[in-house]
Amino acid sequence: MKTHLVSNGTVATLQVEGHITGVTEVLEIKTQLSNVDFDILELTIEDAFVIPSAFIGYLVKIVQKDGKKILLHPKQPSLKTLITDLNLDAVFEVR
């Protein structure tokens, strides 16, 4: 997994290439995001066709507990379908 994170204080843009296969990758992303301040997270997932439940839970926490907005751009159709099937497409504002 490779990530690229840019933040201007209001919007953080995170691009994830490769697969998010488990807790190690989720912790890496959590650490990166905890080091920046943002109100809106633009998250692009390039290659992954599934994501771990720990990552989904972390994203839900960002929205529901932290009050932040997530704009999710899954590039793989199967990941977009999974998020829609879980009724999370509105929570994450899937594009």
C-alpha positions in Angstrom: 0.0 0.0 0.0 1.2 3.5 -0.9 -0.4 6.7 0.3 -0.2 10.4 -0.5 -1.6 12.9 1.9 -2.0 16.7 1.4 -3.8 19.0 3.8 -4.5 22.7 3.8 -6.1 22.8 7.3 -9.6 22.5 6.0 -9.5 19.8 3.4 -7.2 16.7 3.6 -6.7 14.8 0.4 -5.6 11.2 0.8 -4.8 8.9 -2.1 -4.4 5.2 -1.4 -2.7 3.0 -4.0 -2.6 -0.8 -3.6 -4.6 -2.9 -1.2 -5.7 -2.2 2.3 -5.3 -5.7 3.6 -5.5 -5.5 7.4 -4.9 -3.7 10.6 -1.4 -2.6 9.8 -2.5 -0.6 6.8 -5.5 0.9 8.7 -3.2 2.0 11.6 -0.8 3.6 9.1 -3.7 5.6 7.6 -5.0 6.5 11.0 -1.6 7.8 12.1 -1.2 9.9 9.0 -4.7 11.4 9.4 -4.1 12.1 13.1 -1.2 14.3 12.2 -3.2 16.7 10.1 -6.1 19.0 10.8 -9.1 18.8 8.5 -12.9 19.3 8.3 -13.3 17.4 5.0 -11.4 14.3 3.9 -11.3 13.6 0.2 -10.3 9.9 0.1 -9.4 8.2 -3.2 -8.9 4.5 -3.1 -7.3 3.5 -6.4 -6.8 -0.3 -6.4 -8.6 -2.0 -3.5 -11.8 -3.8 -4.4 -12.6 -4.5 -0.7 -11.5 -2.7 2.5 -11.2 -4.2 6.0 -14.1 -3.7 8.5 -11.6 -1.8 10.8 -11.1 0.8 8.1 -14.9 1.1 7.5 -15.4 1.6 11.3 -12.6 4.2 11.4 -14.3 6.2 8.6 -17.7 6.0 10.3 -16.1 7.3 13.5 -14.6 10.3 11.6 -18.1 11.2 10.3 -20.3 10.3 13.2 -18.2 11.0 16.3 -15.7 13.6 15.0 -18.3 15.4 12.9 -16.1 15.6 9.8 -17.2 15.0 6.1 -15.8 12.3 3.9 -15.9 12.5 0.1 -15.0 8.9 -1.0 -13.8 8.1 -4.5 -13.5 4.3 -4.9 -12.0 3.6 -8.3 -12.9 -0.1 -8.4 -16.6 -0.7 -9.2 -16.8 -3.6 -6.8 -15.7 -1.4 -3.9 -18.3 1.2 -4.8 -20.9 -1.6 -4.9 -19.8 -2.9 -1.5 -20.1 0.6 0.1 -23.6 1.0 -1.5 -24.7 -2.4 -0.3 -23.7 -1.5 3.2 -25.8 1.7 2.9 -22.7 3.8 3.5 -22.7 5.7 0.2 -24.5 8.7 1.7 -22.5 8.7 4.9 -19.2 8.8 2.9 -20.6 10.8 0.0 -19.4 8.3 -2.6 -18.6 9.8 -6.0 
